Amino acid sequence: MLAEHGLNVGLLFPKHDSKDDPEILMNNLGVKRLGLGVEIDVENPRKSLEEALELAKGNAEFNRKLKEKYGTLDGIDYIAETIFMYQHGQDISSRWAITPF
């Protein structure tokens, strides 16, 4: 959502807590793996912010690659359209076989 508005920010997120839903852990791992965000270091939040700002420098290129590959930065719209196509018997093989980069 932020990318659609031209905001180049790195994500900051709290450390996963064992009481959190497992989806939170998967989201955090994915964001880290893609180099889009930083887990907040409670001992040194300034360092975390600085790291997130540094990561943000690559957002424009990351977003460009996404737009080139998927034609949009709106993942919800993309998957909704893919589901619609599937339900109406259209070929989606070019969509489901795509890997992030």
For each residue, the residues with C-beta under 8 A, 3 or more apart:
1: 4 5
2: 5 7 9
3: 6 7 59 63 66 73
4: 1 73 74
5: 1 2
6: 3
7: 2 3
8: 56 57 59 60
9: 2 52 56 59
10: 36 37 38 51 52 53 54 55 56 59
11: 31 36 37 38 52
12: 37 38 40 48 49 52
13: 27 28 31 37 38 39 40
14: 17 39 40
15: 39 40 42
16: 20 24 25 28
17: 14 20
18:
19:
20: 16 17 24 25
21: 24
22: 25 26
23: 26 27
24: 16 20 21 27 28
25: 16 20 22 28 29
26: 22 23 29 30
27: 13 23 24 30 31
28: 13 16 24 25 31 32 37 39
29: 25 26 32 33
30: 26 27 33 34
31: 11 13 27 28 34 36 37
32: 28 29 35 37 38 39
33: 29 30
34: 30 31 62 100
35: 32 55 58 62
36: 10 11 31 55 59 62
37: 10 11 12 13 28 31 32 52 55
38: 10 11 12 13 32 48 51 52 55
39: 13 14 15 28 32 48
40: 12 13 14 15 45 48
41: 44 45 47 48
42: 15 45
43:
44: 41 47 48
45: 40 41 42 48 49
46: 49 50
47: 41 44 50 51
48: 12 38 39 40 41 44 45 51 52
49: 12 45 46 52 53
50: 46 47 53 54
51: 10 38 47 48 54 55
52: 9 10 11 12 37 38 48 49 55 56
53: 10 49 50 56 57
54: 10 50 51 57
55: 10 35 36 37 38 51 52 58 59
56: 8 9 10 52 53 59
57: 8 53 54
58: 35 55 61 62
59: 3 8 9 10 36 55 56 62 63
60: 8 63 64
61: 58 64 65
62: 34 35 36 58 59 65 66
63: 3 59 60 66 67 73
64: 60 61 67 68
65: 61 62 68 69 101
66: 3 62 63 69 70 72 73
67: 63 64 70 71 72 73
68: 64 65
69: 65 66 98 101
70: 66 67 73 75 78 98
71: 67 78
72: 66 67 75 77 78
73: 3 4 63 66 67 70
74: 4 77 78
75: 70 72 78 79
76: 79 80
77: 72 74 80 81
78: 70 71 72 74 75 81 82 95
79: 75 76 82 83
80: 76 77 83 84
81: 77 78 84 85
82: 78 79 85 86 92 95 96
83: 79 80 86 87
84: 80 81 87 88
85: 81 82 88 90 91 92 95
86: 82 83 89 90 92
87: 83 84
88: 84 85
89: 86
90: 85 86
91: 85 94
92: 82 85 86 95 96
93: 96 97
94: 91 97 98
95: 78 82 85 92 98
96: 82 92 93
97: 93 94
98: 69 70 94 95
99:
100: 34
101: 65 69
